[in-house]
Amino acid sequence: MIAAIAAAAWALPAAALAPEPVTCADPSLPAEATCFRLAVPESREAHGPDRLLSLSLVRLPAVAGTGHKAIFIFQGGPGQAATRLTGFYARVYAGARSTHDIVLIDQRGTGGSAPLNCRVPANQTLADLFDPAIISTCRAQLSAKHRLAAFTTSAAVADAEAVRQAFGYGRIDLYGTSYGTRVAMEYARRYPDHVRTLTLKGVVPPWSIMPADFAPDVQAAVALMLRDCTADHACHDAFPDLAGDLARAGARLDEAPATAVVDTQPLRLQRGMFGAVIRTMLQATPLRAGLPLLLHEAAGGNWQGFIAQAAALRRAAQNDIATGLMLSVACSEDVPFIDRARAQRSARGTVLGRYWIDQLIGGCARWPRGSVPADWREPYRLPGPALLISGELDPATPPAGAEQVARLIDQAHHVLVTGSSHSFAGMNGCVDRIMTTFVVAGSMAGLDTGCTAAIRPPAFQH
């Protein structure tokens, strides 16, 4: 059907294409959720007829609102599907449902919007992040269906504007998390007159280049873990030389990969993946709580617990992140701008090292590169008001980035949650109320953020 109307639809602005109501296929969605498809041009650069791409949308309607307001959700990754988290956002923004719809768009390349998934065999769960053979096969398969260079942040922003117009919203409230903050800020940059408020959690500065600063940022988060374990008497008694445990575990992997059998599957863990898994565990405080024990065991030669945890995290990432979309974004918007010499210097002596840099550059060598706007790297200011939220323990989007971004936004307020990291773990009941109060009021007036002082990370396991 989409192919049949492609030529006729090209002549129309994207907003002229009405969203098509469809039956919600996900039984876990809230009962009040309504699902839609919206056709948009696959290529935003073509000068003539092009294939259409079908976006998957979920809308949670306002319960008893008097206005026609909406919160648009932009997820992270790149590669996460927003609609899979409909239930989560229904809870987070429950207090805003009297005035606001919640609109979740599976960004092109994720979820139900032409997903760019790369299949990873079970026995390669702990293989390279971007295994050359897997990436080459994935590119060949996906290129037969889609123009991979068309899956960029700029295209996703144009898609979001098409959704806004299609539903007839005026000024909308934007929520972005992690990479989703890049999307939200780019939308606000291109369509400032259509933005009412910005809520940015885990802020990725517009000038940030993935993964140039991953290694030093992870090292800083490791230092905070060591600090907190030393201050925790039980943790320090159980692991009196946690820094040494980390070093000894890494040294073992420098000599030879570690092996373990997980769910009857023999798995090998190499040095590079070791640092990548630590980075992932530090992003969620419940996982961070178990890391000292796993490092202590690994330092003594027992890798079973660490490898089992690593396998579970990698399987979850492969299910939750569309690797092809991550590559389409990063290979167009980040990798071409990496200062390799600087990145390698900053990675020296860190637990992560050059692994993410080398892996992503290698993956992009096998992936199409899209184009970015001419002003992509130029500084800009954004309209406010904006609420920025950071976790002090975050290795992925440290608070310093949010502080820098806040200076570029009129009426910006940065909330630093000292007991949290990158995920929402531990923030429920506090940060969600702050976000809701802000978006309903549309201003910082009377915003009380005092509850964040009571947020503590879970106790370390031992």
N, C-alpha and C positions, 0 to 999 in steps of 0.2 A: 504493500500500500504506500509506504513512504517513498519507495523508488518511483512509483507511478506518478506522484505529484511533485517530484523534485523540480522539474523544469519550470512548472507553473509557479511553484512557491518561491523560487529564487528571486523573482521580480518583486516580491512583497517583503516589507521589513519583517524581522523575526517576530515582532509583537503582533503582527496580523494573523499569525497562526495561533488558534485558540487551543488551550490545554484540553486534552481529551480525557474525560473521566474513565477510569478503568477499575476493575476489581482488584482489591489489595491482595497480593499473593502471599504476603507474610502474615501468618496467623498470630504472631506475637505483637502486632501493632495494636495500639489502643483502639477500642471500639469506635471512637468518634473520628478516627483518622480517615481521610479521603485521599485516594491515590489518583495520579494523573500521568499522562505522557504529553510531552511537548516536543514538536519537531523543530529543529534548528539546523542551519547549514553546518555541515561538518567542517568545511574550510571557511574561515572568516576572511581569507585573503583572495579567494578566487574571483575572477572577473567574468562570471558566466555561470551557467547551470552547474550545480554540484550536488553530490549526495546529501541527503538529510540525515541527521543523527537524532535519535529519539532519547530525550531526557526522561529519567524516572523522578517523579516528584511525590512528596507526601505533604499534606497540609493538615494541621491540627487546628480546627476553627476555634475562634474565640467563643467562650461559653455564653457570655451575655453582654458583649461589648456594644457600645454605642457608636464607636468609630470604626474605620476600616484601616487598622494598623497591622503591621506584620513584623515578626522577627525572622530574618533569614539566617540560616545556620551554614557555616563553612567549616568543614572538617579538615583534619590534618593529614599527615603522611609525608609527601603527597601520595594519595592512593586510597584513603579511607572513604567509604560510602556513608553519607550522612543519614540516609533513611534507615539504616540498620540501628541507629541510635535514637529512633523516634521516641521510644518509651523513656529513655534517659532524659531527653529534653522536655518531655511532657512533665516529668517530675521537677527538673531544675527550674523550669519557667512556669510552674503551676500557678504561682501568684500573679503572673502576667496574663493569664488566659481570659481574664474578664475584659481585657482591652485589646489583646493582640492575638492574631493568628500566628502559628509557628509554621514556617515553610522550610522544608528540608529538600535539598536538591542533591541527587547523586551527581557529583561533578563528572563531566564527560571523562570516560575512561574508568569509572568506578561503578560498583554496584549494578544497577539496572540500566546504566547509561553507557552502552557500548563498552563493557569492561575490558580493560587491557591486562588480563591476567596471564601470568606465566606459570605453567605447571612445573612443580618441583617433585621428582620422585622421592618416596619416603626415605630411601637410604641415603639421600643427599640433603637431608634436613640441615646438617651442619657443614655443608659444602660452602664454597665462596658465596658472598652476598649476591654477586652477579656472575655466576658461573658462565664462562664463555660459550660452552655448548648449549646450555639452556637458553641463554639470551639470544643466540643466533637462531635457534629453532623457533623461539617465541616471536622474534621479529618476522621471520618468514611466514608464520601462521597468521599473525595479526595484520601484516601488511596486505594480505590478500583481501581483507575486509575493510581496512581503514587507512587513512593517511595519517600516520603516526605523528608526523611533524605538526599536525593541526591540534594536538592535545596539549595546550599551554594554559598558563594562568590567564593571559589576556583573553583567550577564547572562552574560558570558564566565566570570566567577568562579563563578557558580552552575553553569554547564556543566561547569567543571573539577571541581567537587565531585561532580557527577553521575557523571563519568567515574571518579573515585576510588572512589566507592561501587560502581559497576557492576563494576569489576575487583576489588573486595574488598581494596584496600590499606588499611593502617592509617595511620600517620604517613608523610607523603611528603616528599621533598626537592624544593625548588622552584628552578628556574633561570630567571631573567628577564633579557632584554637590552633596553636602551633602553626603548621604551614597555612592553615585556614586564615591566620591573621594576615598573611601576604595577600591572599585573595580579597579579604575584606578591605584592606587598605588600598589595594589597587582599584577596587570598585569605588571606594570613596574618592579616590584621586580622579577617576574618569567621569564619575557621575555625582559630584558633590551636592548638587541641588536635590538629589533623590535620597539623601542620607539624613536621618533624624538623630541617631546616636550610633556610637561605635563601642562595642565591648570586645576587648582583645585579651585573650588568656594564653599565656605562654608565647610572648611576642617575638616574632621573627622580623627584625628590622629590614626595611626595603633594600638596604645595601648589603645585607647578609648574603654570603655565598656558601651554599651547602657543598661540601662538608669542610670548608677550609678551617673553621675554628672548632670542629668537633673534638679534636684531641686535647687542646688546652682546657676546653670547657668540661670535658669528662674528668680531667685531672683535678680541676678545682672541686668538682663534686666528690671525687674520691677523698680529697683532703678534708672535706666537711664530714664525710662518713668516719674517717679516722679520728677527727676531733670529737665527734659525738660518742664514738665507742670509748674513747679515753675518758670522757666525762661521765660515762655510765659505768658505775662500779661493777655491776654484774657482767657487762660486756668486757670491760678491761680485765677483770679477773679470769674470764673464760679465754680471752684472746689478748694476752699481755703484749704480743708483738704482731699486731694485725698488719702493719706495714711490711714487716718481714714475711708474713704469710703470703701477702700479695706478690711480693718479689720472688719468693721461692716457687710459688705456683707458676708464675710466668717463666721462670728459669727452667722449670721442668718441661714446659712446652717448647722452649727454645731448643731443647735437646731432642725431643721427639713428641709427636702428637699423643694425646691421651685417648684412651678408648674405654667404652662401656657399652653394655647391652641395655637398651631401653625398649620396653614392650616388644621383646624378642628381636629387635633390630640392632645390629652392631653399628655403633656410631664412632666417628673419629673427630676429635676437637683439636684444631690447630691454633697457633698463637694469635693470629689475627682475629679469629672469631671469638676468642677468649675476651679480648677488650671490647668487642661489639656487644657481647652478652652482658658484660658489666655495665656498659652504658645503658642498655635497656632496663636492667634491674634497678639502677639508680633513679630511673624516671618515675617509679611508683614506690611510695614509702612502704607498703606491705612487702614488696619484693626486696627492697633495700634492707629491711629488717633481717632477712635471712642470709644476706650476702656474707657477712663475716664468718659465719659457721661454714658455709660452702668453701670459702677461700682457705680457711684453716684446715679443713679436710683435704682439699686439693694439694695444699702445701706438703701434707704428709703422704701424698700419693694416692689418696682415695678420691677419685673423680666421679664416682657414681652420682652423687647428689647434684654436682654442678652440671654434668652433662645432661642429666634428666631434666633439670630446670632449663638449660639451654635449648634442648629439643622442644620442650613445651612452648617456650617463647618464640622459637623460630616457626613452629607450625602455626601458632596464632598469628604471627606477622604475615605468613604466606596466605592465610585465609582472610586477613583483614586489609591487607595492602595490595593494591593492583600494581605489581612491579612495573608493568609496561607504562602506566601513567606516571609513576615516579621517575622513570627514565625519560619519558617525553618532556616532562617539566624540567628536571635537573640538567639534561643534556642541552636544553635550549637556553635556560635562564641562569645556570650556575657554573657548570663545568667550563664553558668558554671564558669565564672571567676569573678563574682561579689563578692566583699568583703561586705557582707551584713551589718556587724556591722558598717563599715566605711560609707557605703551609707546611712544607717539610721541616723547616727550622722550628716552627712552633710545635710540631708533633714529636720532635726528638726527645727521647727519655720519658715519654708518657705511656700509660698502660694501653692506650688505643693505637698509638703510633700512626703510621701512614696508611693503615689498613683501609679505612673508609675512603680516603682520597684515591688510593690506587685502585680500589674496587670500582668506584664510580667512574673514574676516568676510563678504566678498562671496559666497563659496560657501555659507556657512551661511544666508544670506538666502534661498537657494533649496532648502534641505534641511530635513527634519523634525527637530525637537529632541526628544530623549528626556528622561526624568527621571533624577535622581540621588538617592541616599539622602539623607535629611534631614541626616545628619552628614557628608556628603561632604567638606566643607572644614574639618571640625574636626580638631585635632591628636590624634594617638594614638601609643601605644607598640606595639612589635612584639616577639614572642618571638625569641630567638636560639637557637643561634648563627647569625651571618650573616657571609658573606664578601662584601665590596664591592670592585669592581674598576673603576678609572678610567684613562683615558689622559690624560696631561697636555695633549696637543695637541688634544683633543676640542672641536669647536665646538658639538656638539649636546647633550652631557651633561657639562659641565665637572666636574672633581673636587670643586669646592666643594659641589655638590649632594650628593655621596656623603658628604662630611665632615659635613654637616648631618644627613643621614639616619642616619648611624652613631650619633649621639647619642641617637636614639630607639629603638635596638635593644639589648637585652641581649646581651652577649658579641659585639659587632661588631668586625670587623677590616677596615680599608680598605687595599687594596693600590693604590698609585699607580705606574703604569707610565710613566716619563718619556719613553720613546721611542715611544709608541703614541698612537693617536687613538681614534676611535669604533668602527671595525671591528676584527675579530680579527686583521687583518694584522700579522705580526711577532710575535704572541703564542704561536704554535704551538710546542710543545716546552717551554714554560715555564708559562704561565698555565693551560693545560689540565691540566698535572700538579698545579699548586697546587689547582685546583678539584676534581680527582679525589681527591687526598689528603684534602681537607677533607670531601667528601661521604662517603667511605668511613669515615673515622674518626668523623664526626658531631661534631667539635669542632675547636678551634684548636690543641690540644695538639701540639707538635712541628712545627707548620706552618712550612716553610722557603720564604720568598719571595725569597731572594737572587738567583735567576736573572733577575729582572726588571731588575737593574742592567745586564745585558749587552744588553738590547734597544735597538736603535738604528733610527731611521727610515732608509729608503733614501736614498742620496745624491741631491742635486738634479740634475736633468738640465740640460744646457746645450749 
